[in-house]
């Protein structure tokens, strides 16, 4: 019975990590688009977007993270994170988790 309980706990922990990664990706996209809407279009927007998207991610998720912003008028941010296997900062699953957010540019 003990091996069954241990395997079940490991599977539940992995499901928690997948869900947490989705939460992190969505939050990072929200933060990134919020900063991008206040920045000037071009390089400044992309830099502000990436910095804000990575700001609240721990090193375990930041290592494989990708943050992209685009658009004028309606700005979008896409964040891609890797799902760790059992322990953040070690191996990752081969499928990425995506977060997406959009917002209208702020006027001066």
Helices and strands as residue ranges (DSSP letters): H 2-38, H 43-55, H 59-62, E 66-70, E 74-84, E 92-104
